Amino acid sequence: MREDVPPHMRNKVNQIETIAAEMDTRLARAKELPVPELEPVDPKIVAEHAQSPDAPHQLKMVARAVAEGRTTWTEVASGGGLDLPEVRDLRDYGLVQLERDTEQYLADEAAGRLGPDGRPLEQPEPPATPAEPAPPARSARPPRDDDDDDFSGMTFLR
C-alpha cells in the first residue's frame, strides 16, 4: 500500500487493486483459451433466426432496422453497422453471452471436465434411482367417542 493514500481511503484502494489483479488474471487466462476457426456468418441464417420466436430482443430490433432499410444483414453479419444503436446493443448482448460462456469454460477447465482438445468430456449418466415405494396406505381411524372422558379408548398412537 502506498503511503500517500489517506487512511480513510486505504480500504477502497485495496478493493480496486484486488479487482484489477483479478482482471489481469482473467485476461491472462483468456489469452490462453483456444480460438476455434470460425466459418463466416451466413446473413440468411441470421435473418431466419431473427424471425423465430426464441430470438433475443436485440436481434429482433436489428431485424426491424434491416426492414426499415437502415442496414443489411450482410453488413451486420460482417461486423459492420455499429453506427446503429440496435447493432451496438446486439454486439453488447453477444459480449455478455461470450463472457458467460468463457466463465463456464474456465469453471469446467478448473473442475477437469474438459478434454485435451478443450471440448467438454462425456459426462457419465447418473445411475437411475429406483422409484420410491409408495407409502403404506393408512387405515381409517375408528370414529372418536366423544363420551370417552377418561381417554381409556385412546392409545398413544392416535
C-alpha positions as CSV (number, residue, x, y, z in Angstrom):
1,M,0.0,0.0,0.0
2,R,1.3,3.4,-0.9
3,E,1.9,5.8,2.0
4,D,0.4,8.7,0.1
5,V,-3.1,7.2,0.4
6,P,-5.1,8.7,3.2
7,P,-6.1,6.1,5.9
8,H,-9.8,6.5,5.2
9,M,-9.3,5.6,1.6
10,R,-7.0,2.6,2.0
11,N,-9.8,0.0,2.1
12,K,-11.3,1.2,-1.2
13,V,-7.8,1.4,-2.8
14,N,-7.2,-2.2,-1.7
15,Q,-10.5,-3.3,-3.2
16,I,-9.7,-1.6,-6.5
17,E,-6.2,-3.2,-6.6
18,T,-7.8,-6.6,-5.9
19,I,-10.3,-6.2,-8.7
20,A,-7.5,-5.1,-11.1
21,A,-5.4,-8.2,-10.2
22,E,-8.5,-10.4,-10.8
23,M,-9.0,-8.7,-14.2
24,D,-5.3,-9.3,-15.1
25,T,-5.7,-13.0,-14.2
26,R,-8.8,-13.4,-16.3
27,L,-7.2,-11.6,-19.2
28,A,-4.1,-13.9,-19.0
29,R,-6.4,-17.0,-18.9
30,A,-8.5,-15.7,-21.8
31,K,-5.4,-15.3,-23.9
32,E,-4.6,-18.9,-23.3
33,L,-8.0,-20.2,-24.5
34,P,-8.0,-22.0,-27.8
35,V,-9.6,-19.9,-30.5
36,P,-11.5,-22.1,-33.0
37,E,-11.6,-21.3,-36.6
38,L,-15.0,-19.9,-37.4
39,E,-16.8,-20.0,-40.6
40,P,-18.2,-16.8,-41.9
41,V,-21.7,-16.0,-40.7
42,D,-24.4,-16.6,-43.3
43,P,-26.6,-13.5,-43.3
44,K,-29.6,-15.6,-44.5
45,I,-29.3,-17.8,-41.4
46,V,-29.1,-14.7,-39.1
47,A,-32.2,-13.3,-40.8
48,E,-34.1,-16.5,-40.4
49,H,-33.2,-16.7,-36.7
50,A,-34.3,-13.1,-36.1
51,Q,-37.8,-14.2,-37.2
52,S,-38.0,-17.1,-34.8
53,P,-40.0,-16.6,-31.5
54,D,-36.9,-17.5,-29.4
55,A,-34.7,-14.9,-31.0
56,P,-33.3,-12.4,-28.5
57,H,-34.9,-9.0,-28.3
58,Q,-31.7,-7.3,-29.5
59,L,-31.7,-9.4,-32.7
60,K,-35.3,-8.6,-33.3
61,M,-34.5,-4.9,-33.1
62,V,-31.8,-5.3,-35.7
63,A,-34.3,-7.1,-37.9
64,R,-36.5,-4.0,-37.6
65,A,-33.6,-1.8,-38.6
66,V,-32.9,-4.1,-41.7
67,A,-36.6,-3.9,-42.6
68,E,-36.5,-0.1,-42.4
69,G,-33.5,-0.1,-44.7
70,R,-31.1,1.4,-42.3
71,T,-28.7,-1.6,-42.6
72,T,-28.4,-5.0,-44.2
73,W,-27.9,-8.5,-42.8
74,T,-24.7,-8.8,-44.8
75,E,-23.3,-5.6,-43.1
76,V,-24.4,-6.8,-39.6
77,A,-23.0,-10.3,-40.2
78,S,-19.7,-9.0,-41.3
79,G,-19.3,-6.9,-38.1
80,G,-20.5,-3.6,-39.6
81,G,-23.4,-1.3,-38.8
82,L,-22.1,-0.2,-35.5
83,D,-23.3,3.3,-36.2
84,L,-26.8,2.0,-35.3
85,P,-27.7,1.6,-31.6
86,E,-29.6,-1.6,-32.3
87,V,-26.5,-3.2,-33.8
88,R,-24.4,-2.0,-30.8
89,D,-26.9,-3.4,-28.4
90,L,-26.8,-6.8,-30.2
91,R,-23.0,-6.7,-30.1
92,D,-23.1,-5.9,-26.3
93,Y,-25.6,-8.7,-25.7
94,G,-23.2,-11.1,-27.6
95,L,-20.3,-9.9,-25.5
96,V,-22.2,-10.7,-22.3
97,Q,-23.0,-14.1,-23.6
98,L,-19.4,-14.6,-24.5
99,E,-18.3,-13.6,-21.0
100,R,-20.7,-16.1,-19.5
101,D,-19.5,-18.9,-21.8
102,T,-15.9,-18.1,-21.0
103,E,-16.6,-18.2,-17.3
104,Q,-18.3,-21.6,-17.8
105,Y,-15.3,-22.8,-19.8
106,L,-12.9,-21.8,-17.1
107,A,-15.0,-23.4,-14.4
108,D,-15.2,-26.6,-16.5
109,E,-11.5,-26.5,-17.1
110,A,-10.8,-26.0,-13.4
111,A,-13.1,-28.9,-12.5
112,G,-11.4,-31.2,-15.0
113,R,-14.5,-31.5,-17.2
114,L,-12.6,-30.7,-20.4
115,G,-10.5,-32.9,-22.6
116,P,-7.1,-32.1,-24.1
117,D,-8.8,-30.6,-27.1
118,G,-10.8,-28.1,-24.9
119,R,-14.1,-29.8,-25.5
120,P,-16.3,-31.0,-22.7
121,L,-15.8,-34.6,-21.7
122,E,-18.7,-37.0,-21.9
123,Q,-20.3,-37.0,-18.5
124,P,-21.5,-40.4,-17.4
125,E,-25.2,-40.7,-16.9
126,P,-26.0,-40.8,-13.2
127,P,-27.4,-44.1,-12.2
128,A,-31.1,-44.4,-12.4
129,T,-32.6,-44.1,-9.0
130,P,-35.3,-46.7,-8.3
131,A,-38.7,-45.3,-7.9
132,E,-39.5,-44.9,-4.2
133,P,-42.1,-47.3,-3.0
134,A,-45.4,-45.8,-2.2
135,P,-46.1,-45.2,1.5
136,P,-48.3,-47.8,3.1
137,A,-51.9,-47.0,3.0
138,R,-53.2,-45.6,6.2
139,S,-56.1,-47.3,7.8
140,A,-59.0,-45.2,8.6
141,R,-59.2,-44.1,12.2
142,P,-62.1,-45.5,14.2
143,P,-64.7,-42.9,14.9
144,R,-64.0,-40.9,18.1
145,D,-66.1,-41.4,21.0
146,D,-66.7,-38.0,22.5
147,D,-68.0,-39.7,25.7
148,D,-64.5,-41.1,26.4
149,D,-63.8,-38.6,29.2
150,D,-61.0,-40.7,30.8
151,F,-59.4,-41.3,27.4
152,S,-59.4,-45.1,28.0
153,G,-60.4,-45.8,24.4
154,M,-57.4,-43.9,23.1
155,T,-53.8,-45.1,22.6
156,F,-50.6,-43.1,22.3
157,L,-50.7,-43.9,18.5
158,R,-53.9,-42.0,18.0
